[in-house]
Amino acid sequence: MVSFLGLKTLNFLVMTDSNVKKWYVVRAVSGQENKVKAYIETEIARLGMDDYISQVLVPTEKVVSVRDGKKISKDRVYFPGYVMIEANLTGEIPHIIKSITGVIGFLGEVKNGDPVPLRLSEVNRMLGKVDELSVKADSHAIPYSVGETIKVIDGPFNGFNGTVEKVNDEKRKLEVMVKIFGRKTPLELSFMQVEKV
């Protein structure tokens, strides 16, 4: 025979176990991952579902390119077509998420079944990759050293060879000595404007 106190304790344990949030992958229309993230966050706020969905992530990486002599840094979605959410998908929550514009469904979902959460190892790998990508853009090793011969590949001195005189890692710039019309001329160039010879 179970006492009232025992039933209450058992009920409490069942309730707290059901409130555990797990990570899920939402399939989204490719190219609209950030819009889908914004729609999900808006819907969470509108319906007051903060207790059920705590995080919505779109992992991105920084991509740096040179265009017209200027360094352009832009974020690129690392997992195109996917949005990660940390949620407790009970009751109508999965249906609400699936009805959001741009959402195709859940990854690993069985037909007419419940969404399948990510394993802990997958979550750790995913979150570790997100952290690594956010740090990666800033933590490149210095690719050039003083005395090294380089070739200018961008800007008005494109095609000239020179010697590295000084390396400024914080600004990611080099002071390069280039021979122009028989005279040595110092230039300040970014890491992206030169390459090793």
Beta strands, then each sheet from edge to edge (+ up, - down):
strand 1: 22-28
strand 2: 53-57
strand 3: 60-67
strand 4: 70-77
strand 5: 82-87
strand 6: 103-106
strand 7: 149-152
strand 8: 161-168
strand 9: 173-180
strand 10: 183-190
strand 11: 194-196
sheet 1: 2+ 5- 1+ 6-
sheet 2: 3+ 4-
sheet 3: 10+ 9- 8+ 7- 11+
end
